[in-house]
Every structure is written in C-alpha cells, then in structure tokens.
C-alpha cells in the first residue's frame, strides 16, 4: 500500500476514534452498530412498502394511517412494562429474542405477499406483533448502550446511533422505492427479514459481560417515572421531550399536507423535505458528538428545543421551497441535539437496576405519545390549515421551553 494512502487512512482513523465518532473504537459497539444499521435500513424499507401495499389493497388513506397506529399503540401501553422486564434479564439475549420475533414478522409478511395470500387484516395483525416487540426492544436497547461503552463515550455512542438511524431513514425509503417498483412489496419485506440476520450476528458476537442487577422486592412499572420525578433536572428534560413529541415535532406527520397545500410541490418535493430533516439530524448528531461534555447536557437540550421551536415557527411562515428545506434541516439538527442530550442524561443518571425502566419512560414519551402529536397536528391542519397547525405547535412549544429553561439552563451534569 502506498505511503500516502496509509497516511490518509491513519489520519481518518484518528478522526473517527478521537472525534465525534470515538465510540466506534469499542469493538462490541461496532458489532452492535453494524447490525443495527443494516436492520434499520430494512425496517424503513418495510415501512414504506407496507404503506404502499395497504393503499393498493384498500385504496384508503385511513387504512394506511390505521396500520401505522396499530404498530404504535402497543408502544403506548406496554413500553413501561418493557422497562421492568429489561431490568430483570440479560439485555443482550433479550434483544436477540425480540429481533428474532421481528424477523419472523417480516418473513411472514413476505411469504403472505409473495404467495398472494396477504390481506389487510393480516397486515394489521402483524403490525400489532411488530409494535409489541418494539415496545419491549427499544427500552432494552437504550439501556444496553451503557454496557457497550464507558460513560465518557456515551454521548458519542448516542450521536453515532442517531446518525445511523437518520442515515437509514434516508437510505431505506430510497431503496424501497426502487425495490417495490421493480419486484413489488414482497421483495422489500424479504430483504427486511434478511436484514435482521445482521443484527443477530452482531449481538451474538458481543462479549460484554452482563451487568448483574440488584433484586427489587416490588418492581413496578412506575419506578422509572418516580426516579425521574425525584431529579428536577431529569424531570424538566423529560417534560421538554413531551413538548417535542406532542408539539414542536408534530410537523412531521403533516409534512405531506404542508408540501401540497403551502409549497404546492408534488411527491418529489415532499421526499426532499423529508430528506432534509434526516440530513439535518445527522449533522446535529455529529455536532453534539463532537462537543461531548464541553457543553452541559441540560443546556444543550435547551438550545436544541429552542432552535427547533423557532425553526418550526419560521417554517409555518415560509412559502419558498429552498427556505423550507433549510429550516427543516435546522429542525432535524435541533431534534437530534435535544434527543441525544436527554437520552444520555437519563442513561448516565439511572442506576443499573433501574436503567431499563428509566429508558422505558423516554421511549414512552418519544414513541408512545407520537400518535397524540400526530392527532392534534392533523386536527388543527384539517380545520385551520397545515401552516397554522405547524406555527401554533411551534409557538406553544417555545413558551413551554422558555418556562422549563429556568431549571435547565443552569442545570449541571451532577444534578442529573
């Protein structure tokens, strides 16, 4: 290998292992991340193909929305209990079992579709199964991250994880569009089923020892909630995430309406708007990963929340596609900043025996309350228009952020 090439590769490795991506220097985290990244691309492929298939079968937008709701409702009802289970079992084995369930779900959907036996009722039943597995898998995975990297690299790990998720959010739908057009939804479901093999292989090769948990006499689904409430900074961070899910982040479900009604762009323009959020989120994750501990996490969360609210308000006022793309990129970066700062604060503050339940609360807020945000945004958009829906949500979130910032701006790492 030429000396110049070796030097460039060495310099690239130095950047990766000491900069925003320094968490990838840990072998177990790399194994986890590689499998997770491949699986996430497959999951996004299935999400797009599934919506398309439901629309083909029913010609009903309501049926498409109902499918997404059925996949989300189990998260609302079972995520907190999923945290209890995560605190009582070996997280690696538990995640592997749940990923296997998701593989079976994707494979069943693929077989039904390829053999022309699929019905919308089958899709709904499998969507519920996927939602149940997700309700238990997400808090376990969030808590497991702490076992893969040391505390000083947790912000970097969360940033890399967020970057992977948002790259998959851009890549997965793009591949799905090509696959569905050429080979149909069944092929996309098949590829998703195969993608779970990657994450199972990655998890099976992880050698991080299981951290033993203290046995609690009366484990409760609300123990995580009580722990967060006992820490004022953690409580304020969690309420700020509620504002993101229900208000400032609720523009995402109605982005298609905004594209059509406000910007007057078609499907291609809508795709560009969605991609802008993902690109911004990747940039935000890299930024906060690079900053690390130099900026207190509570203060980073406030900056992210305030930036998101302002970007959303300006988005409601925008009538130019380029300006809207720019604002959506800022919104994506702000969402990533706030989410990573909050998640790492909770992960580091929670004791080992409670980490699953604490992260279950985070998952409940981010995923379980999402239908509430989508409902209010859709209702206001139906009666007042998409621009008013986005603007009012952003304004309300900004007021809430201003009130919570009194507690968070001077919050320290120790206060978490």
C-alpha positions, 0 to 999 in steps of 0.5 A: 500500500502506498505511503500516502494512502496509509497516511490518509487512512491513519489520519481518518482513523484518528478522526473517527476514534478521537472525534465525534465518532470515538465510540466506534473504537469499542469493538462490541459497539461496532458489532452492535452498530453494524447490525443495527444499521443494516436492520434499520435500513430494512425496517424503513424499507418495510415501512414504506412498502407496507404503506404502499401495499395497504393503499393498493389493497384498500385504496384508503388513506385511513387504512394506511394511517390505521396500520401505522397506529396499530404498530404504535399503540402497543408502544403506548401501553406496554413500553413501561412494562418493557422497562421492568422486564429489561431490568430483570434479564440479560439485555443482550439475549433479550434483544436477540429474542425480540429481533428474532420475533421481528424477523419472523414478522417480516418473513411472514409478511413476505411469504403472505405477499409473495404467495398472494395470500396477504390481506389487510387484516393480516397486515394489521395483525402483524403490525400489532406483533411488530409494535409489541416487540418494539415496545419491549426492544427499544427500552432494552436497547437504550439501556444496553448502550451503557454496557457497550461503552464507558460513560465518557463515550456515551454521548458519542455512542448516542450521536453515532446511533442517531446518525445511523438511524437518520442515515437509514431513514434516508437510505431505506425509503430510497431503496424501497422505492426502487425495490417495490417498483421493480419486484413489488412489496414482497421483495422489500419485506424479504430483504427486511427479514434478511436484514435482521440476520445482521443484527443477530450476528452482531449481538451474538458476537458481543462479549460484554459481560452482563451487568448483574442487577440488584433484586427489587422486592416490588418492581413496578412499572412506575419506578422509572417515572418516580426516579425521574420525578425525584431529579428536577433536572431529569424531570424538566428534560423529560417534560421538554421531550413531551413538548417535542413529541406532542408539539414542536415535532408534530410537523412531521406527520403533516409534512405531506399536507404542508408540501401540497397545500403551502409549497404546492410541490408534488411527491418529489418535493415532499421526499426532499423535505423529508430528506432534509430533516434526516440530513439535518439530524445527522449533522446535529448528531455529529455536532453534539458528538463532537462537543461531548461534555464541553457543553452541559447536557441540560443546556444543550437540550435547551438550545436544541428545543429552542432552535427547533421551536423557532425553526418550526415557527419560521417554517409555518411562515415560509412559502419558498421551497429552498427556505423550507428545506433549510429550516427543516434541516435546522429542525432535524439538527435541533431534534437530534441535539435535544434527543441525544442530550436527554437520552444520555442524561437519563442513561448516565443518571439511572442506576443499573437496576433501574436503567431499563425502566428509566429508558422505558419512560423516554421511549414512552414519551418519544414513541408512545405519545407520537400518535397524540402529536400526530392527532392534534397536528392533523386536527388543527391542519384539517380545520385551520390549515397545515401552516397554522397547525405547524406555527401554533405547535411551534409557538406553544412549544417555545413558551413551554421551553422558555418556562422549563429553561429556568431549571435547565439552563443552569442545570449541571451534569451532577444534578442529573 
